[in-house]
Amino acid sequence: METLKGILEEIVFHNEENGYTVAGFAVDDDLITAVGSLPGAERGGCYLLHGEFTEHPVYGEQFAFSAFEIAMPEGEQEIEAFLASGLIKGVGPKTAALIVGRFGTDTLRVIEEEPDRLTIIKGIGPKSADKISASFTAHKAFAEISIYLSRFGISPQQAIRLYREYGDKTVETIEQNPYKLIGEVHGIGFKKADEIALKMGFAPDGEPRIISGIVYVLSEYASQGHTCYPVDELKETAAQLLDLPIDLVYEMICRESIKLDGLFVMDSLTTDGIMIGDGRVKGEDVVYLKMYWLAEKDVAYLLRSLVEAERKPLTGNIDSCIAFSEQETGRQLSETQKNAVRNSVGSGVSVITGGPGTGKTTIVSALLSIFDESGLEVLLAAPTGRAAKRITEQTGRSASTIHRMLEYQRDDASGRMLFGRTEENQLDCDVIILDEASMIDLMLMHALVKAVPQGARLILVGDCDQLPPVGAGNVLNDLIESGFVNVSRLTEIYRQAEESRIVSNAHRINRGESLVMNGKDSDFFFLTAYNERDIQKTIVDLVTKRLPAYYKDIDPLNDIQVITPVHKGDAGTIELNRVLQEAINPPAPEKVEKKAYGLIFREGDKVMQIRNDYNLASRKAGTEDQYGVFNGDVGTIYSIDEEEGLVNVLYDDRLVEYDNVSLDELRPAYAITVHKSQGSEFPIVVMPIAAFPPMLASRNLLYTAVTRGKSVVVLVGIPMRLTGMIENDRPSMRWSGLRQRLSDLVRFFE
């Protein structure tokens, strides 16, 4: 076996799933084609490749490697390629050439030990020199750790995330408990952590492995929306994952638990983070992750406190206040709407639910007018930035995201993101109105109710027929079905809304009826296409030509949103984004682009953040940095810095800087999933209708997608598949104990 040392100059092919890579490596003065598994391959990286030369019948001589290590570069050519790669912050190709031209093979030592000497290079000041030195020092320390981690198949990107989390204690942390990686590093699930642990000598039937397997399965259930799960199914799934007897898994759950309030409690990855229920949820014994059990219990208790608390009175009786609001807003309320106002004003916690066109916004405007007249301090919020912006436009009142309202910020002491508003520092308000409440998951609700002061009114407004939240829990529906809080159900569609086929068809979908589509002056259309390739071609034609030609003054990038249930296939987000990017924002000499993670990011691209990242900083001129970019945030690539390899994304009026690692959290957003579209509204929505999996070809998913359209909805696809989605009224059941806890409180007070 031979060993080659080289700089990765060109990536010809890279498979994200298995790491298989075909790349050109600069070795001495030659460019050698190498093939093998190189997870997280990065241009400019210096590698030691272990393998042998082979002769490919088509491509000729190749170096087939079976193992690799990350190395530090040597020699001027290697050093310059390394610095030019963008791995070191503050250095790009031009600066790299200048530095190596001045310091030669002594470059890396100068950067590490004498960074002040870098200031003789044009364009490098003292701050930049310190930044370059700090980045290189961190990279050098990381390289040693990465070499160790590569033995276990951990990619450089994953290693970087680990290093950012644990620093110099990365190796120590992993050796103590490899299962700690699960959930803390994107791309490392139980199987990878288990592989590492078994290589390190952890026992297959040992306590750490079994408990970690149980926690992993519960975490997977939580990612599907469940706050708990039946113990019988849990133990079977965990036993299959671990390849161990079911009795052994069940014994571990019971043996390592503490009895608490009728439940068996465990915690985290040690011996106390799982709980076993005792028939309290839908008649089943269930198991919780501790944080969800505590959150459910707290939410129920705190909602009870808000319901029982004495509230500030209005300045007049409710009917005179309603009459005043009608005069103030110029909107006459129906008797149903007046009852909704009465319920909301007279309750500590209340829900207003209804579909499109049923007057939810009219009621919110009336409530704002009434509370203002009585001198009550009102906070208006929504789960996402887009939803907050929309309620601001509809009511004329400033609204924020729930995270911003709760002052989500970086803690200087720990470096972690924490809510500034808590039970010790509650919100200063008399009323909180939350729009798009169907999107609120259990953990966000928990953070919220802890910050609500006693005596404040909490009003949740939302559509219970939409998809449940992405996170675990089903808060809005649990509240409605529990009977514990005042619920106002709006069913009447008002005349102006009734004229819209988007609104009328949304209600037809809910009733399982066929849709009224097409025709002159319609705002709802169906175009027939019988296979996914034709669906895709029609969508591209609609977005780039037909819709802009018919509806003047629309911007295909910002005014038209393609929404689809799936990621894969010609009607999925991956392929639709590829063809739409090519059509809407094609390559051009003046547009800088960057290849990463199998994608092309180009200046002007519409992009979406796909995971919550609480460490990303957003900048706005004249204001302090804010931390946190959230799952579903949509922006535009404002600029790409070729020198430093940074991508700057504009979210409304704030810029966020992505480096090579955080770029993995960004995806094109010309086409997005229906789940990602929740809380948003777009002038024009285009949706493929194809042979989707039964779980995604559902009535409430179609309903959610259709109600995202403000002015026009266009469905493209197979008529019988549309009929099938409307008929598929099998909402995915979520295991949640909140409804039962609240129902128990109702019986307690009876």
N, C-alpha and C positions, 0 to 999 in steps of 0.2 A: 504493500500500500504506500502511495506517495502522498506528500503534503505540499500543497501550493499556498502561497500567501499572495493575496491580491486585493485590489480595490474594485468593488462592484460598480461598473461604469454604465451598464445598460441592462435593463430588465426586458427580456424578449417575451417571456410568459411567466405568469405567477398565479397559482391556484390558491385562493384565500383559505379554502377548507382544509387542504392537506399539506400546504406549503410547497408543493412541487414547483420548482423554478428552473427556467432556462435563462441564463444571464451571461453577459460578457464581462469578464474580469481582466483588469490590467495587471499582468504579471511581468515584472521587469519591463521590457519594451514591447511585449507581445500582448495581443488581445485574445484571450482564450475563452471559448464557449464552455460553460460548466453546467451540468444538470444534476439535480438532486433536491432533497427537501430542505428548504431554507425559509422557515416561517418568519414572517415579518421582514422579508428582504428589503433593504433600503439602499438606494443609490448613494455611493460615496462611502459606504461602510467598508471597513477593513476586515477581511476574514482569513482564517486558516481553513483550507478545505482538505479533507482526508479522503482519498479515493484512488482512481486509476484512469488512465487514458483509454478510451474505447473508440472504435470506428463505426459511425452511424452510416447505414447504406445510402441515405439521402443527404444528410447534413455534414457528413465527414467527421473529422476528429473532434471528440468532445472529452471533457474531463468529468467522469461520473463520480460524484462524491457521496459517501454514505454518512459522513459526520462533518461538523463544522465547529469552529470557535470564533468568537469575536476577538480581534487583536488590535493592537495599537500600530499605526502606520510608521514606517521608517523610510528614509530617503526622500528627496525633494518632491519627486513625482507623486509618491503615495501621500505625503503630508498635504500637498496642495489639493489633490483630489478629495482627501478627507475633509479639509477645511471648507472646500467649495460645495460640499454636499448639502449644507444647511443643518447639519447635526449640531454645530456650534453656533449659538445665538450671536448675532452681530457680525457674522462673516458669511459672505457669498463668494461667487467665483472671482469677481474682480479684486475684492479685498484679499482673498486667499492668495492670489497671484502676487500682489504687492508685498504681503507679509513674507511669503516664502522667498520671493526675490531678494528681500532685504536680509533675512536671517538664515536662509538655507536650512540645513539639517538641524540647526539649533532652535528652530521655530517653536516646537512644542515646549522645550525647556523655558524659553523666553516667556511664552504665554503663561506658563504655570508659575514661574519663580520671579520674573521681572516684567510684569505686565505694563509697568509705566513706560518701558521702552517702545511699546506699540504706538505710542502717541506721535512718533516720528513719521508714521505712515499717514498719508493724506486722508482725511475723513475720519480718523480715529482720535477721539478726545479722551480725557481721563475716565469719564463714566463708561464710555464704550469699551475702553481697555479693561476696566474692572469687570464689565459684563462678559466679555470674551473669556477672560481668565476664569471667572467663576463657572461659566458654562463648561469650559474644558476640564476643569478640576472635577466637576460633578460627573462629566462623561467618563473620565478616567476611572474614578471610583466605581461608577456604574459598570464599566466594561469588565472589571474583575468579577463583579457579582453576576453579570450576564453570562460570562463564561461558565460559571458554576451552574447557573440555572438552565443553560442550554443542554446540559446533560439529561435534564428531565423533560426536554421538549418544550420548554417555555420560550416563546418567541421574544425577540428584542422589544417589541411594543409592549407585550405583557410585562416583561422585566422592568421596563421604564415605569409602568404604572405601579408595580410593586415597590420600586425604589423611591418613587414619589411618596408612597404611603408609609414605608417603614425605614427609609434611609439606610444608614449603615447597619441597622439591625435586620435587614431583609433576610439574609441567610439564616440567622438565629431564629427568627420568627417562623420561617418555613420548616426548619428542622424540628422545632418544638411541636408544631401542629400544622401539617400541610393542608388540612381540611379548612383552615382559616382562610385560605385563598378563595373558597367558594363564595361567590356573591360580592367579593371585594375587588376582584380583577375581572374585567370584561373578557369573556372568552374562556375562562377557566371554570368549568362545572365540576360536578362530583367525579366524573370518570377521570378527568385529568388529575385532580387532586388525589384521587384514590391511587392512580398509577404512581404518582410521586411518593405517596405514603408507603405503598407496598415495596417500592424500590428501597426505601429507607429502613425497611424492616418492621413496619407496623403490622400487628397480627390481623389476619383476615377476619377473625371472630372477636377481636378486641373491642372494649368499650368505646374508645374514641371513634373507631370506624363505624360501629353500629349507630351510635348517637348522631354522628355526622350524616349518615345516610338518611336517618329519619328526618333530621332538620332539613336536609336538601329536598326530600320529597315534599315536606310541608311548604317549603319555600316555592317549589314549583307549583303547588296548588294555589299558593298566594298569588303567584304571577298570573294565574288564570282567574283571579278575582275572589278566591275563597279565603275567608279569615279563619276557618277551621275545616276539618274534614272527618268523615266517619272513621273510627279506629279500625274497623274490620278491613276497609279498603286500604287504609294507610299501611297497616302491617304487611298486607300482601304485596303492595307495590314496593315497599322498602325491602322486603325479603328478596323479591325478584332482582332489585337493583344490586343488593349486596351478595346475592347468590348464597343465602344462608337460610336455615329453617325458620318458618314463620313463628314458631313458638319461642325461638331464641330472641327474635326482634320484639315480640310482644312482652316477653319477660323483661327485656331491657327497659322498655317504656315504663312498665309498672314498677320495676325495682328501683329505678333511678328517679322516681317522682316523690313529691311531697304533697300530701293531701291538704287542699286549701279550698274552703267554701264548696265542698262537694266535688272539687276537681283535683286531678293529680297534676302538679306543677313541676316543670323543669325550666332551665334557663340557658340560652345561648348555645354554645357548642360543648359546654361542659356537662354538668349533671342537673341543671335546673332551667331550661328554656322551652320545654315542650309541655303541653298540658293535655290531659285526657278528660273528656267530659263524662257526665253521668246521665245521659238521656235528656239533656236540657235543650237540644236543638233538633227540631223535627222528629223527636222521638228516638234519636240515635245517640249512641256514645260517640263523642267527637274529640278530636285532638287539636289543640291550638299551638301556634308559636306564642311565646309569652307576651310579646309586644302587642299582638292583636287581642289577646285575652284581656290584658290590662286596659287597652284602648277602649274596647267594647264596654267594659265595666265602668270606666271613667266617663265615657260619653253618656251612658244611661244615667249615671248619678248626677252629672252636671246639667243635663237637660232637665232632669227632675227639679233641680235647684232653681233653674231659670223659670220653669213653669210655676213654681210655688212662690217665687219672689214678688214683692210689691213693686209695681212699676210707676214711673212718673205719669201723672194724669195729663190728659189733654186740657187745653184752656177752655173748651166748650164741649157740649154733648156731641156724640159721634155723628148724628145726622146733620147738625149744623156745620160740623167740620167737613162732611162730605159735600154739602151744598157749596161751601166756600171753595173747596178744591175744584169742583166743576166750573165755578166761575173763574177761578184762577188759571186753570189749564185749558178751558174752552172745550172740554170733553165731557159729554153727558154719560153717566154710568148706568148700566142696566141694573136690575135688582140683584142679579147674580154677582155682578162686580161689586155692588155696594155691600153685599154680604161678605165677600172676600175681604174688603177693607175693614169691616167690623170685626171679623175673625182675627185679622192680623193686628189691629190696634188693641184688641182686648185680650191678647194672649202673650205669654212670655215667649213661646216658641210656636210658630205656625208655618204652614206650607201652602203655597199657591201653585197648582199644577194644571197644565192644559197644553193642547197642541198649538200649532201655528194659527194665527188669526183669531184666537179666543180672548185676546185683550189683556194678556199678562203685563205688557208694558204700560198700558193705560192705567192699570191698577197701581203699578209701581209709581207712576207719575203722580197719581192722586195721593198715595201714601206720603211721598216726599213733600207735597204741598201741605198736607195736614200736619206732619211733624214739624215742618218749618214754622207754620203759624203758631204752633205750641211751644216753639223755642227749644225743641229737642235736637240734640246733636246726632246726625245720621251718617253712617259709613256705608258706602255702596261698593260692592266688590264682586268678582267673578273668578273662576279657577284659572283662566288663561288670559294673556294679554289681549288677544283678539276679542274675546268675549267681553272683557272690561271696556275695550275701546268701543264696541258696538253699543253697550248699554249707556255709555257716555253720550254717543251720538243720538240715541233714541230719547234720552231724558234731559239732555243738556246739563247733566250733573257729573262732576268728576268721579270716576270710578277707578279702582286699582285692582290688581290681582290680589288674591287672598294672601299669597306669600309676601307681597309688598306691604299690605295692610298690617300683617303680623311682624313686619320689620325683620325679614329674613336676612341675616348678615353674618359675616365672618367674625368669629370670636378670636380676639387677639391672643389670648392665653393659649388656647388649644389649636388654633388654626382651622377649626371646624366651623361649618355653617350651622347657626342656631337661630331660633326665633327670638327676637327681642321682646315681643309681647307674650307673656306667659301668665301663670296664675299669680306670680309675684309682681308682675308689671302689666296689668291688664289694660285693655283699650280704653281710651277716654271717649265714651259715647253713650248714647241712650238707646240707639236703634242700629241694628246691622241688617242690611238687605243683601242677600246673596243671589245673584242670577246664575243661570245654567247649573243649578244645584245637582242635576243628575250626574255631573262629572266629579262630584266631591267623593273621594274615597274615605275609608275609615280613619287612616292616620292623619289626613289633613283636617278632617272633622274634629279629631281629638285635639290637635294643636289649636284649632279655632275656639272650641268651647272652653278650653282652659283660659283663654284670653278674654272671654266675654264677661264684663262686670255684672254682678248681681243687680237685678232690676232692669237690665237692658232687654229690649225686645229683639228676638232673632227671627228673621223672616226669610224662608228659603223659597225661591222661585225657580221652577224648572218643569221640564216635560218628562214625566215618568215613563213614557213609551219609547224614549230614545235608548240607545245602548247604555249599559251600566258603565261606571267609571273604569278607566284602564287599571287603576290600582285595586287592591283588595277591598272588599266591602260593597254594599249596595245601599248606601245611607238614605238617599231620598225615598226609595221604595220601602225600606225598612220603617222609616218614620211614618209613611202614609199607611202602611198595612198594620202597624202596631196598634192604632187607635189611641195612642198616647197624646198626640198633638192635634191641634186644630188644623184640618185640611180643607182647603177650598178647591173643588174640582171645576174647571171651566170647560164646558162642552159646546157652548153656542159659538158659531162662527159669525163674525160681524160682516155687514154688507160689503164693505170695501175689500176685506180679505177674501170674501166668498167669490169675488170676481176673478181671483187668481186661481188658475188651475194647479199651480204648485201647492197652494193651501188645500184646495178641495181634493186633490189627488193624494196628498199626505194623509188626510182623514179617510179616504177610500182605502188606502193601504192598511190602515189600522183596523178597518172594518172587514178586511179581506175581500174587497170588491175590485172589479176590473177598473182600469184607469181610462180617463178621457184625455186623448192626446192628439197633437197635430191640429191642423186647421188654421184659418186666417186669424191673425191677432192673438194666437195662442202663446203661452209662455212655457208650455210643456210639450216636448217632442219625443218621438221614438223613431229611430232609423234602424231598419232591419239589416243585419249582417249575420251570416250563418256559421262563420268560423272565426277564431281569435285573430288570425292574420288580417282578415278583412275588417274586423272590428277595430284593430289597431290603425289600419290605413285610414279608415273613416274618421277616427278620433283626431289623427294628425291633420287631416284635411279640414275638419271642423275648426280646430284651434287656430290653425295658421291662415286659413283662407275664408271659409264660408261664414263663420260667425263674425270676424272682423269686417267682412264686406257687407253683411246685412245690418249689424248693429254698429253704427258709426261711432267713432271716438272711444272705442274700447281698446284696452291694452291687453294683448294675448298673455303677457307675462303676469300681470297683476289682477286682471278682471276675470280671467277664465281659469277655473280649477278643475283638473281631472281627478276624480275620486274613484277608487276601485277597492273591492274587498280583499284582494290578494297581492302578494309580492311576486310570485312566479308566473311564468307563461307570458304569451304575447299580450294578454290583457292585464298583466300585473304591473306593479310599480317599477320594477327593475327595467323591463324592456320598454315600457311606455316612457320612462324618464330618459332612456338612451335616445329614442327616436325623436322625442319632443325637444330635448336639448339640441340635437343636431338641426332641427327645423327652426326653432325659435332663437337660439343663441349659438349659431355655428362658429367654427374657428375663424379668426381674422387676425391679420398682422398686428393690429393695435390691442388685441385682447391677450393678456397673459394667462396661461393655464398651468395647472399642476396635476400630475398623475399620482394618485395614492389610493391604496386599498381597492384596486381594480376599477377605480372611477376616474373620470376627468373632471376636475373643478376648474371652471373658467370664469373670468371676470364677467359680471352681468348675470351669472346663473342664479336661479331661484333655488334656495336650499332650506333644509329643515334640520333642527337639532333633534336627535332621536333618543337621547337619554338625559335625565337630569344631571347636570354637572354644576356642583355648588362652588367650584373653585375657579371657573372661568370668570374673568373680569370684563365688564362692559364699561365703555368710556363715552362720556358726553362732554363736549367743551364747556368749561366753566363749572363742572360739578365733580363730586368725588366719584371714584370708581364704585360700581355696584357689582356684587358677586352673585353668580347663579344664572345659568341659561337653562331653560327647562324643556322637557320633552314636548315636542309639538310646536315650538317657536319657529316661525318662518321668517327668513330674511333674504337678502341679496348679497352676493359676493361683490364687495365694493372695490377691493384691490387685492392683488397678490404680489408679495415682495419676493422677487426672484433671488435677491441677495441672501435673505435670511430664511427663505422657504416658508414664509408666514402667509396665511390667508385671512383677510379682514372681511368680516360679515357685518352688514348693516341691518340691525333689527329696529325698525321704526327710526328713532333718532339716536341710537346708541351703537357704537362699534365694538365688536368682539374679535379678539385676535386668536386664531387657531394655529398651533404648531403641528408638527408631524404626528404627534401622539393624539392630541385632542381632535384632530381632523377625522379620526375614526368615528366621531360622534355626529358627523355631518353627512347628509344625504341630499341628492337632488330632490326638488319638491314640485316639479312640473306635474307629477302625478303622486298622490298621497293615498294612504288607506283611509277607509271610512272612520276607523277608530281615531286616527290622527286628526281628522277633520272636526271632531267634536268641539263644540263651543265656538266654532267659526261660522262665518256667513260670507258667501262669495256672490258677486253679481251674476256670474254664469257658472253652472256646474255641468260637467260632462261625465257620464258614468258608463263603463262597459257592462253589459249583461251577458254573461257566458256560463259555462258549466262549472260553477264554483262548488267547493266542498259544501255539504249540507249544513254544517255549523255556520258557514258564512253566507249561504244563500237563504237568509232568513228575512222575515217580514220587518222586524225592528231594525235590522241593518239597512234595508232598503229605505225605510221610513227616515232613519237618521240621515242617510245620504241625500235624499230628496229635500229634506228641510234645511239643508245647508245652502240651497239656492235661493237667492234673493229676487232676481228678476227673470232668470231663464234656467230651465233644467232640460238637458238633452240626454236621453238614454240611447245607447247604441248596442244592438246585439240580437239575441234570439228570442222571439216572442214567447215561446213555451217556457223558457228559463225565467222570464219576467213573471209569468203566471205562477210558476213554481215557487218563486221567492215570496209572492204575496200570500200563497196558500200555506207556506211553511211558518206556522205560528207556534214554533217551539222555542221560546226564549230559554237561553242557557241558564240553568238553575245555579244560584250561588249559595254556598254554605256560609251562613252568617248568623251569629247569635244575637245581634242587636235587636232585631224585631221581637224575639222572644223575651229578651230582658225588659224592653219597654212595655210589652204586653203584660208581663208579670207585674209591672208597676201599676198598670190600669186596674188589674184585679185587686192589688193591694189597697188602692184608694176607694174601691167600690164598697 
